[in-house]
Amino acid sequence: MYTDQGTGKAAMVIEKNEIQGQLPKEGYISIALLLSLLNKPLYLRSIAHLEQLLNLLEVIIDNVEKKSSVTEKSPTALSAPQMSISSAEISGEAHAVFSGNTGLSSTAFDSSQMVASDTSNEDLSQSMLHNLPEAELRLLCSFLAREGLSDNAYALVAEVMKKLVAIAPTHCQLFINELADAVQNLTKSATQELHIFGEDVKALLSTASSDGAAILRVLQALSSLLTSLVEKEKDLQSLPAKEHSAALSLLSGINADLEPLWLKLSACISKIESYSDAAPDVLLFSRASSSKPSGLMPPLPVGSQNILPYIESFFVICEKIHPAQAGSSHDYTNTAPEVEGGSTSTAQQKTSSPVLKADDKHIAFVKFSEKHRKLLNAFIRQNPALLEKSFSLMLKVPRFVDFDNKRAHFRSKIKHHHDHHQSPLRISVRRAYILEDSYNQLRMRSTQELKGRLTVHFQGEEGIDAGGLTREWYQLLSRVIFDKGALLFTTVGNESTFQPNPNSVYQTEHLSYFKFVGRVVGKALLDGQLLDVHFTRSFYKHILGVKVTYHDIEAIDPHYFKNLKWMLENDKSDILDLTFSIDADEEKLILYEKTEVTDYELIPGGCNMKVTEENKYQYVDLVAEHRLTTAIRPQINAFLEGFNELIPRELISIFNDKELELLISGLPDIDLDDLRASTEYFGYSAGSPVIQWFWEVVQGFSKEDKARLLQFVTGTSKVPLEGFSALQGISGSQKFQIHKAYGRPDHLPSAHTCFNQLDLPEYPSKKHLEDRLLLAIHEANEGFGFG
């Protein structure tokens, strides 16, 4: 280090021999010196200089940690590259630091004395490290609670604290105490701030900063330290058990101090939610913000961002800072189970609830999220990245997240994977053998290849795939896969839903085909394509990894479901011949076409075990498991093997069975009003007679003909979840288009699926238009060529 006498300032240069010296002790001295500079006026008034100082401190701590770990492994320290840092300027007030008068507290060290000591180098270094000046360490903590620093400065402070604890765990207790005091000091003013917001929501407009941001920074740093504490707790030499216990007991006080704040936060949010429903436009977010999905909460009042840090702080407390499991993650999926039409039959017997086993913080999180899900989802809708950061805890109880937010999160994750696999995936198929050709060309492809961009060529046709042929391929392939002739799936219940066929064994390589189907469904989700298929509710649950219940039998066999329900609701003591088995006749109904079946025992020895009032719940569960799972387990496993190659279980599991159906199949009905509102005209206008006739004709179409028209123009009969405004074309979003076709009026309408474009001649009458349009969608809705 040297001093520039001409300017009265000292420049700080740390060369190789100071950072990378023979012993780590020089690094420890540098840490103490740099910490002592934190209270100098220059660094208190200049954020830029403070950032430089913190950056330098972080570099030296990193180097000391690496040097120490190398020294532990080898008596000869490895030589690191030379490092020169000469960017931080120190005012004349700090000149004394480099001339011998450091101004360190009484716990600081005289390096010459320590070098002369007989203590071993290792003991000396550790002694220096564990006796860093406490006043400066406390000052370092205090920066997190101060207003006016940059985001980078706050991040550096938290990182320096975390890394100091990593190399000197004994400082963890001091940091936790200081942060706990900071929380306590901030809570009073924060509670008052929330009270003001709750009394007058307009106060949000005039608040430039919020105490919530300071509380969030402190709690996040505390969370990070607690994580380090848990990681170190196995090594009692690193952190004495007494200090560990003291640190955790301190959390109870922090939670107690914050309870009034959370109550005030909940009250404030309730006021904002009710206010938003009737707020004047002047207080709402700008129209440029993301549009509000139908039926959801109106835009939030301007300034609502001021309460977001409070919500994030509450989630930090719930997830990380609670005495029961400090620094650990908790399985929230069982904290407050969602029951659909009642619990499983076995659960109906039990009086205990998982909620009772969860600690208070888990219950508080569930209650808070359920009560304020409207506002929480409004924040997520405005900033989807929250779900990957401070709101990630909500994904552990995904029923609190609205479907559109889940879908946006899912698409974001999928896009991240998709962007890393841009190699094209090309296939060439014959329409008449679309299943066989697709199977043979895709089954040998690797998972990485399947993630590439799909392009399809139909043999014998001149079409070039710019998106339309791919959509048509998915549509046609899904129809063939689920055709009864393929023997892979069978319809149940109302004949409109599918599940694996127990007798698919008659199809050659049937399990390989099921894996292929799983890949196709996964690839469709990966590509954002919709399939013309609806599975049974129980099969969606198998995809999600959710346990099926006897309620799911209703969609497959309503009469049998009623019998099981009656059994559970009534005393069945008079039924004497029922055992834990399924007789051959009933088993034949379960296995459909199979002719040779025998009695099936639900449990070993089931034929000899009577169903009683006490065990009837177990019987119903086993029956449901057999009918919905056991009989088709090989097919389910093969399908999931292919599906999960492309779609990870943990990613798809945020949806429930109804949402998964929407994700795979899209909206079930075609909304003509939405289609008309999302249509663009070229050569015509909305008031042209032909256009008026067109919509009148389509309005009178059957549901099937509407679907045929949609497939004729777009390549798929499925409606995007966001509505027709989200139709995809050759280069992204592409609305439904109607172009004027010039030529003879007896020509059929034509379409360009890559552009969602219908070329419509100017017909002389409505009847003529109807006849030609019906002929086109019935007879010319497949194939591509240049006329």
Salt bridges, closest charged atoms under 4 A:
GLU26 OE2 - LYS25 NZ 3.41
GLU58 OE2 - LYS163 NZ 2.84
ASP62 OD2 - LYS163 NZ 3.05
GLU134 OE1 - ARG138 NH1 3.47
GLU147 OE2 - ARG217 NH2 4.00
GLU159 OE2 - LYS163 NZ 3.91
GLU178 OE2 - ARG138 NE 2.94
GLU233 OE1 - HIS244 NE2 2.99
GLU259 OE2 - LYS361 NZ 2.77
GLU273 OE1 - HIS372 ND1 3.51
ASP281 OD2 - ARG287 NH2 3.37
GLU319 OE2 - LYS396 NZ 3.67
GLU340 OE2 - LYS658 NZ 3.35
ASP359 OD2 - HIS322 ND1 3.54
ASP359 OD1 - HIS362 ND1 3.25
GLU388 OE1 - LYS413 NZ 3.89
ASP402 OD1 - ARG373 NH2 3.22
ASP402 OD2 - ARG381 NH2 2.92
ASP404 OD2 - ARG381 NE 2.70
ASP419 OD2 - LYS415 NZ 2.91
ASP437 OD2 - ARG430 NE 2.92
GLU461 OE2 - ARG431 NE 2.37
GLU472 OE2 - ARG431 NH1 2.96
GLU495 OE1 - LYS484 NZ 3.68
ASP527 OD1 - HIS418 NE2 3.19
ASP527 OD1 - LYS523 NZ 3.31
ASP532 OD2 - ARG479 NE 3.25
ASP552 OD2 - LYS541 NZ 3.07
ASP557 OD2 - ARG627 NH1 3.58
GLU587 OE1 - HIS626 NE2 3.00
GLU613 OE2 - LYS616 NZ 2.67
GLU641 OE2 - LYS515 NZ 3.39
GLU645 OE2 - LYS515 NZ 3.48
GLU645 OE1 - ARG519 NE 2.67
ASP657 OD2 - ARG537 NE 3.30
GLU659 OE1 - LYS406 NZ 2.81
GLU661 OE2 - HIS534 ND1 2.81
GLU661 OE1 - ARG537 NH2 3.31
ASP669 OD1 - LYS703 NZ 3.45
GLU696 OE1 - LYS766 NZ 3.16
ASP705 OD1 - ARG708 NH1 2.73
ASP705 OD1 - HIS778 NE2 2.85
GLU722 OE2 - ARG407 NE 3.57
ASP746 OD2 - ARG744 NH2 2.88
ASP759 OD2 - HIS752 NE2 2.79
GLU762 OE1 - LYS740 NZ 3.12
ASP771 OD2 - LYS767 NZ 2.96
